[in-house]
């Protein structure tokens, strides 16, 4: 009886060892690492960037080495994003696999018409990677996806790495979809573009990819593009500044000093008087000097205090100036409406339907309190005679 029981037990256990019922062999999969979405008249153009596994294995970056890329593009046009994807599957010998997609590139023209319909198709299917990073491209998205990477193996990865260098907490596809569905806040995405690697007079330039600024939305429609030099105050206000260096003119003497923001934190509070709303914004953190291209002496305690004051005045003016661009494009990317909704829900119920009439005229009081953490390994200006140093 014991022998029979053991046999039955073993047979029952074997039923549990059925393997992975939904497994997919690597040899049967085409890995999609990047997608570009464009609008052509009333139709969608979907461009997929697919890796060539054999070439990736033997490559060392820079486009896989040699003249041939370790990836290729497939592009088709159709009435819907999902319909185009299914169409591209019919001419692909392997199953298209989207779980390794690094970036989703959205063309400027399509973004201006609206992205909700396209993102519904992408965000609804479980196999689509919601941690992919969405960006808007200046011009056609497929042109950026066909860039010439020099370090990374394929353009989709270049876009991902650039965004991680630009932002402290990059917005994922999931984040953008949630922002579109939430009251009192609008989506915002990095803007990427193609740039020449070197001037033509030096060598034949590669078509590199770079971050060009921010694309701001109202709801699901792109309302404006803010160039990189005008996004610094916005990123600081959103606690998204990562490797941000800013130049200021020295309090005395000649030249500029560059500061690196090492850490920052921003708090925003509404100030309400009836239906009159304004906001107080406190931002502070630590900075360090990276370059002293002036004759200002930073090896002096009083000068450091004066420099901090100048630095905070600059931050206050920069944030105020850049936030006005968001108001110009009527995009509440910082979520001022959401702050009112959270802290003053009754007031929000009165303002909600008129928020985009009120928002462009809202005023901000910015308070900046940044401290200089260190002034670099060298405290005195280089190549400046002692008698020329501004003390």
C-alpha positions in Angstrom: 0.0 0.0 0.0 2.9 2.3 0.8 4.4 1.6 -2.6 1.1 2.5 -4.3 0.7 5.7 -2.3 4.2 6.8 -3.2 3.6 6.1 -6.9 0.3 8.0 -6.9 2.0 10.9 -5.0 4.8 11.1 -7.5 2.4 11.0 -10.4 0.3 13.9 -8.9 3.5 15.9 -8.4 4.4 15.5 -12.0 1.1 17.2 -12.9 2.5 20.3 -11.2 5.7 20.3 -13.3 4.0 21.2 -16.6 6.6 23.9 -17.5 5.9 27.4 -18.7 2.7 27.2 -20.7 3.1 30.6 -22.3 6.9 30.5 -22.9 8.4 32.3 -25.9 11.6 31.1 -27.4 14.1 33.9 -28.1 14.6 32.5 -31.7 10.9 33.2 -32.3 10.8 36.8 -31.0 11.6 40.2 -32.7 12.6 42.6 -29.9 11.1 46.1 -30.5 13.4 48.6 -28.6 11.8 51.8 -29.9 8.7 53.1 -31.5 8.0 56.3 -33.5 4.5 57.6 -33.9 3.7 60.2 -36.6 0.6 61.7 -38.2 0.3 61.8 -42.0 -2.8 63.6 -43.0 -5.6 61.7 -41.1 -3.6 58.5 -40.7 -0.9 57.2 -38.4 2.6 56.2 -39.3 4.1 53.7 -36.9 7.8 53.0 -37.1 9.3 50.1 -35.2 13.0 49.8 -34.3 13.9 46.1 -34.1 17.2 44.6 -33.0 19.2 42.0 -34.9 20.3 39.7 -32.0 23.2 38.2 -33.8 24.8 41.6 -34.5 24.1 42.9 -31.0 26.1 40.0 -29.5 29.2 40.8 -31.4 29.0 44.6 -31.2 30.7 47.0 -28.8 28.3 50.0 -29.1 28.5 52.8 -31.6 25.9 51.2 -33.9 27.3 47.7 -33.6 30.7 48.4 -35.2 31.3 48.4 -38.9 29.0 49.9 -41.4 25.9 47.8 -40.7 23.5 48.7 -37.8 22.5 46.0 -35.3 18.9 47.1 -35.8 16.5 47.9 -38.6 13.3 49.9 -39.0 9.8 48.8 -40.1 7.3 51.5 -41.0 3.7 51.5 -42.2 0.7 53.8 -42.4 -2.9 53.0 -41.3 -6.1 54.2 -39.8 -5.1 53.2 -36.2 -1.9 52.6 -34.3 -3.0 49.0 -33.4 -4.0 48.3 -37.0 -0.6 49.4 -38.3 1.1 47.2 -35.7 -0.9 44.2 -36.8 -0.1 45.0 -40.4 3.6 45.1 -39.6 3.4 41.7 -37.9 2.2 40.1 -41.1 5.5 41.0 -42.8 7.7 40.0 -39.9 8.9 36.4 -39.6 9.1 36.6 -35.8 6.6 37.6 -33.1 6.9 41.4 -32.4 7.8 41.7 -28.7 7.3 45.1 -27.0 8.3 44.4 -23.4 11.9 45.6 -24.0 10.9 48.9 -25.6 13.1 51.7 -24.3 11.4 54.8 -25.7 8.2 56.0 -27.4 8.8 58.9 -29.8 5.9 61.1 -30.7 6.1 63.4 -33.7 5.4 67.1 -33.1 2.5 67.2 -35.6 0.8 64.2 -34.0 1.3 65.6 -30.5 -0.5 68.8 -31.5 -3.5 66.9 -32.8 -3.7 64.7 -29.6 -2.1 61.6 -28.3 -4.9 60.0 -26.2 -6.1 57.6 -29.0 -2.6 56.4 -29.7 -1.7 55.9 -26.0 -4.9 54.0 -25.4 -3.7 51.3 -27.8 -0.3 51.2 -26.3 -1.2 51.5 -22.7 -4.0 49.0 -22.7 -2.1 45.9 -23.8 -0.3 44.2 -20.9 2.7 43.2 -23.2 3.5 46.9 -23.7 6.1 48.3 -21.3 4.6 51.1 -19.3 8.1 52.0 -18.0 9.1 53.1 -21.5 10.0 56.8 -21.7 7.7 58.9 -24.0 9.3 61.9 -25.7 8.2 64.4 -28.3 10.4 65.0 -31.4 10.9 68.2 -33.2 9.7 67.3 -36.7 9.1 63.6 -37.7 9.6 61.0 -35.0 10.9 58.4 -37.4 13.8 60.7 -38.4 15.0 60.8 -34.9 14.6 57.0 -34.5 16.8 56.6 -37.6 19.6 58.6 -35.9 23.2 57.5 -35.9 24.3 56.5 -32.4 28.0 56.7 -31.7 28.1 55.1 -28.2 24.9 53.2 -27.6 23.9 50.3 -29.9 20.6 51.8 -31.1 18.8 55.2 -31.1 16.0 54.0 -28.7 18.6 53.4 -26.0 20.2 56.8 -26.8 16.9 58.6 -26.1 16.5 56.7 -22.8 20.0 57.5 -21.6 19.6 61.2 -22.6 16.4 61.5 -20.7 17.9 60.0 -17.6 20.7 62.5 -17.7 18.3 65.4 -18.2 15.7 64.6 -15.5 16.0 63.4 -11.9 12.8 61.3 -12.1 12.0 60.7 -15.8 8.3 60.6 -16.8 7.3 57.1 -17.9 4.5 56.1 -20.2 2.5 55.2 -17.1 3.1 58.6 -15.5 2.0 60.5 -18.7 -1.2 58.4 -19.0 -2.0 59.1 -15.3 -1.4 62.8 -15.7 -3.8 62.9 -18.7 -6.5 61.3 -16.6 -6.1 63.5 -13.5 -7.7 66.9 -12.8 -5.6 70.0 -12.3 -2.4 68.9 -14.0 -1.1 68.5 -17.5 1.4 66.2 -19.1 4.9 67.3 -20.0 7.6 65.4 -21.9 11.2 65.9 -23.0 11.8 67.2 -26.5 14.4 65.4 -28.5 15.9 66.4 -31.9 18.6 65.4 -34.3 21.9 67.3 -34.1 25.1 67.2 -36.1 28.0 65.6 -34.2 30.6 68.0 -35.6 30.7 71.0 -37.9 30.9 70.1 -41.6 34.2 71.9 -41.9 35.8 69.4 -39.5 34.4 66.2 -40.8 31.2 64.6 -42.2 28.8 64.9 -39.3 26.8 62.0 -37.9 23.1 62.6 -37.2 23.2 62.4 -33.4 20.3 62.8 -31.0 20.0 65.4 -28.3 17.6 66.9 -25.8 16.2 70.2 -27.1 13.9 71.2 -24.2 10.4 70.4 -23.0 7.1 69.7 -24.8 4.1 71.0 -22.8 0.5 69.9 -23.1 -3.0 70.9 -22.2 -4.8 67.6 -21.8 -3.6 65.3 -24.5 -2.6 68.1 -27.0 0.7 69.7 -27.4 0.4 73.5 -26.9 4.0 74.6 -26.9 7.7 73.8 -27.1 10.1 75.4 -24.6 13.7 75.4 -25.6 16.3 74.0 -23.3 17.7 77.3 -22.1 14.2 78.3 -20.9 13.4 75.1 -19.0 15.9 75.5 -16.1 13.5 77.3 -13.8 10.7 74.8 -14.7 12.9 71.8 -13.9 14.0 73.3 -10.6 10.4 74.1 -9.6 9.4 70.5 -10.4 12.4 69.0 -8.5 13.5 67.5 -11.8 16.9 69.3 -12.2 19.6 66.7 -12.3 23.0 67.8 -13.8 22.0 71.5 -14.1 24.8 74.1 -14.3 23.8 77.8 -14.3 26.0 80.9 -15.0 25.7 84.1 -13.0 27.4 87.5 -13.4 29.6 88.1 -10.4 28.5 90.8 -7.9 31.7 92.8 -8.5 34.5 92.6 -11.1 34.1 91.0 -14.5 33.1 87.6 -15.8 30.8 84.7 -14.8 30.8 81.9 -12.3 29.1 78.6 -13.0 27.1 76.8 -10.3 26.0 73.1 -10.3 22.8 72.3 -8.4 23.6 69.3 -6.3 20.3 69.0 -4.6 17.1 70.9 -4.5 13.6 70.8 -3.0 10.6 72.9 -3.8 7.4 73.4 -1.8 4.3 75.2 -3.3 1.5 76.6 -1.2 -1.7 78.3 -2.4 -2.6 81.8 -1.0 -6.4 82.2 -1.3 -8.5 85.3 -0.9 -12.0 84.5 -2.1 -11.6 83.3 -5.7 -8.3 85.2 -6.0 -5.5 82.7 -6.0 -1.8 83.1 -6.0 1.1 80.8 -5.0 4.1 80.9 -2.8 7.0 78.8 -4.0 9.9 78.0 -1.7 13.0 76.4 -3.4 16.3 75.6 -1.7 19.2 73.2 -1.8 22.9 72.9 -2.2 25.2 74.2 -5.0 28.9 74.1 -5.8 31.1 76.2 -8.1 32.3 74.3 -11.1 34.0 77.2 -13.0 35.2 80.6 -12.1 35.6 82.6 -15.3 35.9 85.9 -13.5 38.2 87.9 -11.3 35.9 87.5 -8.2 37.6 86.1 -5.1 35.7 83.1 -3.8 38.2 82.6 -1.0 36.5 85.1 1.2 33.6 84.5 3.6 31.9 87.8 2.9 32.2 87.3 -0.8 30.6 83.8 -0.4 27.6 85.3 1.4 27.4 88.0 -1.4 27.6 85.3 -4.0 24.9 83.2 -2.4 22.6 86.3 -2.4 23.3 86.9 -6.1 22.7 83.2 -6.8 19.3 83.2 -5.1 18.3 86.4 -6.9 19.1 84.7 -10.1 17.1 81.5 -9.2 14.1 83.6 -8.2 14.1 85.6 -11.4 14.8 82.5 -13.6 11.9 80.4 -12.1 9.5 83.3 -12.4 10.5 83.9 -16.0 10.3 80.3 -17.1 6.9 79.6 -15.4 5.4 82.4 -17.5 6.1 80.3 -20.5 3.9 77.6 -19.1 1.2 80.1 -18.6 1.7 81.4 -22.1 1.0 77.9 -23.5 -1.8 77.4 -20.9 -0.2 74.2 -19.6 -0.5 73.5 -15.9 2.4 71.1 -15.9 3.3 71.8 -12.3 -0.2 70.9 -11.1 -1.2 74.2 -9.5 -4.8 73.1 -10.0 -4.2 69.8 -8.3 -2.7 71.7 -5.3 -5.9 73.7 -5.0 -7.9 70.5 -5.4 -6.0 68.8 -2.6 -5.8 71.7 -0.1 -9.0 73.7 -1.0 -11.4 71.1 -2.6 -14.5 73.4 -2.2 -12.7 76.2 -4.0 -11.5 73.8 -6.8 -15.1 72.8 -7.4 -15.8 76.5 -8.2 -12.7 77.1 -10.3 -12.5 73.8 -12.2 -14.5 74.7 -15.2 -12.8 78.1 -15.5 -9.3 77.0 -14.5 -7.7 77.5 -17.9 -9.1 81.1 -18.0 -7.7 81.8 -14.6 -4.4 80.0 -14.8 -2.6 82.3 -17.3 -3.0 85.3 -14.9 -2.0 83.6 -11.7 1.0 85.3 -9.9 3.8 83.5 -8.1 5.9 84.6 -5.1 9.2 82.7 -5.4 11.6 82.4 -2.4 15.0 80.9 -3.1 17.4 79.7 -0.4 20.4 77.9 -1.9 23.6 77.4 -0.1 27.1 77.2 -1.5 28.5 73.8 -0.5 32.0 74.2 -1.8 33.8 76.6 -4.1 36.0 74.0 -5.9 39.5 72.6 -5.5 41.0 76.0 -6.5 39.6 78.9 -4.5 41.3 81.8 -6.4 40.7 82.7 -10.0 43.2 81.2 -12.5 45.5 83.4 -14.5 44.4 86.6 -12.6 47.1 88.7 -11.0 46.6 89.3 -7.3 46.1 93.1 -7.8 43.3 92.4 -10.3 41.2 90.1 -8.1 37.9 91.7 -7.1 37.7 91.5 -3.3 
